[in-house]
Amino acid sequence: MSKRLLMLEKMTQGGSKDPFHWYALALEYAGQGRHDEALATFGALRAIDPSYVPMYLMCGTMLVKAGRRDEGRSWLSDGIGVARSKGDQHALSELQQALEGDGDA
């Protein structure tokens, strides 16, 4: 287990509400192919800060690539709504492209 992963697990388990800590942990899990743990971590992040736009793209694309197309498309679609409501045109464009390409961002 990497030092980075251990550090992120310790921070999140310690009650961190910093969205980036949760996002980075989810990406670490995803990078190791630990999709269920990544999804659970993205879900925890979503509960903490549902307006954290980057998680929608990364979680959606991870799920689609893992063969969980419907779940991935749901995350991407939800992210489109959040990006649109925040006026984040760059993220909106990325999410729309990923959804059109079924998560191949």
N, C-alpha and C positions, 0 to 999 in steps of 0.2 A: 504494500500500500504506500502511495507516495506521501511525502511530507505535506504537500499542498492539500491533498485530500483529507488527511488527518486534521490539519489546521482548520479547514473549512467545516468539517464535521463538528469539531470542538466549538467553533464559533456559533454555528446554527443550533447545536444542542444546548448551548449556553444561553439561548433565548435571544439571539441577535434578531433585530427587526430590520436590519440593513438589507434591502432587496438584492444588492449586488452579491452579498455573501451567499444567499440562497441560489441566485442565478449561477454563480461560479461553481457551486457544489453540484447543481444539476448538470452543468456542462461537463464536469469531471466524471460524473457517473455515466453520462451519455458517451463520452469519449472512451470509456472502458467497456462499452456495450452493456452496461447495467441499466437497461431501459426502464424496468419497473421502479428502481430506486430513483432514477432521473425523473420519471413521471410523478412519483410521490413528492419529490422535492419541488418540481415545478408547481404542483398542486398546492403545496404549503406556501410557496411564494405568491401564488395567485390569491390565497386567502389573506396574506399579509398586505399585498399591494396589487390589486387587480389592474391597475393602470400601468404596470411595468411592461411596456410594449415588447421589448426584445424577447421575453420568454415565449411569447406566442409563436414567433417565427421559429425559434430554435426547438421548442417542444413539438410543434407541428411537423417540421421537417424530420426530426428524429423519429417520430412515430410512423410517418409515411415510409421512411427508409427501412424501418423495422417490420414493415408489412402490416402495420396497423392503420391502414389508409383512412378509414372513417373517423377514428379518433384524431388523427393528424389533421384532417380537413376541418374538423370541428374547432380545434385550437386555432388554425389559420383563420377561419371565418370569424371567430370571436376576436382575434387580434385585429382584423380589419375594422371591426366596429370600434374598438378601443383607439386605434390609431386615427381613425376618422374623427372621433369625438375630441381627441387631443390636437387635431390639426397637424399631425405628424405625416407630412406628405411622403417623405422618404421611406419611412417604415410602411406606410400604406401601400406604396408601390411594390416594395419587396414582398409583402404579405400577399398581395394580389397575384404577383408573378409566381410565387410559390404555390398558391392555390390552383392557379391555372395549369401549372406544371406538375401538380400533385406532390408538392413538397420538395421538388428538386431545386432548392435555392442555392 
